[in-house]
């Protein structure tokens, strides 16, 4: 890291990152097994049974499951899941890209994450090299509802990341001289106001959402899971989540075009104080 062009910086030594994100998912799955949860992977939900405004069960490719509580935590597919229950989930999946370089001399696993707010770029050590990602100024919304669509089908554009890398070349010159080893993308679920979508659906009893994480779902997933479980089982969460409830959109008459425009703006202005 070079100091050229840096006028101010903030160091938060207590922050951490998970080197391989999939390890957290595997830990969640193992914890579920220990608690007696039945996991049914690779089993599409084909319908959500609703009777007189109350969820009664879920139909899957493997049969019916009776349930008066359904939690929609399907990420980029959560809007499609909600529609099965007659619920509108006002989120828009937006492409997010990153790349990992070949090993770079001097890159250490204990180096901190670097977030350059002015250019919406972040970097951190990864597999002996550097990971670079960022929030592109002209975001690409993606509709994942086509049959068989997976994250592997997200269209990638390395030129976007190359352009973002150029904005931090003076501060991190090694990134310009490195070779890209891995380029991948995913889908962030964006809302129109930049806040999560967590809580009960106002129009269907028993249908709950845990989505619309606006790029922060990975880090906040433990807290969201805990308070949502409290809310469902005890009737109230231990912290006030009213600002995140789906009910805040109950009176909003947003067509798909306006929904996309507002959600894409939130993505493009991820680090913008005006977004808060």
N, C-alpha and C positions, 0 to 999 in steps of 0.2 A: 504494500500500500504506500503510495506516494502522497505527499501533502499538497501537491499543486492544485490550486483552485478551491481548496477546502477552507471555508471561513468559519464553520462551526460544526461540532460533532457531539454526539451524545453516546456515552458508553454505558451499557447495562450488563454488568458482569454476571448477574443472576440468570440471564436468559439462556436457554438451551435449544438444541434442535435434535431431531432423531435422524441418525445417519441414513438408515434405510426405512422409509415410511411404511413399507409393507409389514415390517416387524410389529408395528403398533396394531395393525389389523389382526395379525395372527395372535397377538396377546389378547385382544378382545374376544376372539373366537374361542381361545382356550379357556378364558374366564367364564364364558357362557357355558361351555361344556361342564366345567366344574360346578356350576350352579344348576345343572340339570336341564339346560335349554336344549331343545331339539332343533338342530340345524338342518335345513333342507336346501342345499345349494343347487344352482342351475335348474331352478323350478319356477318358470314364469307364472306370475299372477295374471289370471285371465278375466277376473271379475271380482268386485266387492259387493257383497249382498247387503242391501239397505232396506229395512222395512219400517215404514212410518217414521222416517227420519232418524233411525237408529241402526248403526252397523250391527250386522248379525253374523257375518262370516266372510271368508275369502275363498274364491275358487281358484285352483291352480291346475297346472298341467298334470299334477299327480293326484288330484282329487280335492274335495272340499275340506276346509278347516273352519269349525265354528269358533267365533270370537266376537265379543261385543266391544273390544278395543283393538284398533288397528293403528299402528304408528308408521307414518310415511317418512322413511329416512332413505329414500331411493336416489338421493343426489340429483344428477342431471335428469333422471327419469321420474322424479317425484311429481312433476306436473301430470305426466301420463298416468301415474298411479292414482293421483287425486281425482282425475277425470272418471276413473272407474267407479268412484263413489259419488259422482255428481258434484264434486267440489272443485272450485277453481283455485289453483295454486299459482299466484302471480310471480313466477320466477322465469328467468331466461338463462339457459346455459351459454356461457361465453368461453371461447377457446383461451387457454393459457399455455404458454410454451416455456421450455427451458432446455438448456443443453449442459452436458458435462464434458470437460476437456480431457485430453490425454494427461497423464501425470506431469506435474510441473515442479521443477526443483524449488524447494523451499516451502511448498504447500504442506501445512501440518493439520492433522485432524482437530487439534485444539484451537485453531484460529477461529475468530468470531465470525458470525454472519455480518455482512456489510450491506446496509440498505441505503441507497442513494435516493433520497426522497425527491430531489429536484428532477431526476430523470426517470423515476419509477423503475429502478433496476435494483436487484439484489444479487449478492454473490455469497458463496460459502464453500468451504473445502468439501470435496466429494471424490472418493476413490483415488486419492493421490493427486487429483487435479482440482479444478474449480467448477462449481455449478453456477451458471448465470441464468437468471430468469427476469422477467419484467412484464409490465403492463403496457401493451401496445396502444398507441394513441388512436388507432383506427381499429377497434376490436371487431372480432368476427363472432356473431351469434351463431350457434349450431343447434339444429333440431335433431335430437338423438332418437326420435320415435320410429324411425324406419326399422322394419323387421331385421333383426340380426345385427343392428348397429352396436358397436362397442367403442371403448375409448381408443382402441387401436385405429379406428376409422376417422379420428379427428384429423382434418387436413392440416399439414404442417407447412411452415414457411420460414426457412432458416434466415432469409434476408431480414426478416423482422428482428430476430435476435442479433444478427450482425450489426444492424443499425443501433440497437440498444447498447451493444458492447462498445461501439465507437464513442458513446456519450460518457463512458467512464474510463477511456483509454489513458488519460493523463494520470488518473488515480491508481489504476490497476493495469500497468502496461503489459503485464504478462498475458492478459486475456487476449490481446491483439495478436500475439505471437504464437498462440497455442492452436492445436488441432482439435476439432470437435470429435469426441469419441462416441457420444450418444446424444440424440436429439429426440425429445418426446413432448407430448402435449396431453392436456386433460381438459376438463370442463368445470368452470366455476359457476355456481348457481347464484345469479345476481338478482336482487330485488330492486324495486324502483327507488327505495329510500335508503339503501345500503345497510339495512338492519336484517337480522335473522328472521326466519319465519318459523316460530316455535310456539306450539300450543294447540288448543282444540279448534276444530272447524266450527264456525258459528251455525252453519246450515245442516250439519249432519253430526248427531251425537255419537261419540265413540271413535271419531276419526281425528287423529292427532298428526301434526306435522313437526318434523325436525329437519329442516332444509333451509334453502336460501341463505347459505352461510357466507356468501360474498368473499370467498377466498380464505376464510378464517376457520372453516369447519374442522380441519385437522387438529389445530391447537386447542380449540375450545370444545371438542367432542366429549371429553370426560365430564365437563361441567354440564353441558347440555343434557347428556344422558342421565346424570344424577338428578338434576332439578325436574326434568320431565317425568322421571319415575316417581319422584315425590308428588308431583302434581296429579298424576294419574291415580296413585294408590291412596294418597292422603287428602286429596281434594284441593290442595294449595301447595305451591312451591315454597322453598325456604327463602327465596329472593323474589322480588317483584319482576315478573316477566311481561307485564302488560304492554310494554313498548314493542315486544316481539310477536305479539299474538296475531294470528291471521285475521282476526276481527277488525283490525285497523284498516283493512282493505275492503270491508264489507260494502261501503258506499261508493267505492271508486269505480268509475265507468271507463276503464282503460281498455281500448281495443288492442289487438296484438301489436299493431305498428307502434303505438305510443308506449306500450309496455316494453318493447324491444329498445326503443330509443332511450327511455329513462334508465333501463338496466345497463345498457351499453355505456351510457354516460357515467354511471357509478363505477364501472370497471376502468374506464379510461382515466378517471380522476381518483383512483384508489388512494393515493397519498395526498390528495388535495384537501386542505383545511375546510374548503367550502362544502365538502361532502359530509362533514360531521353535523 
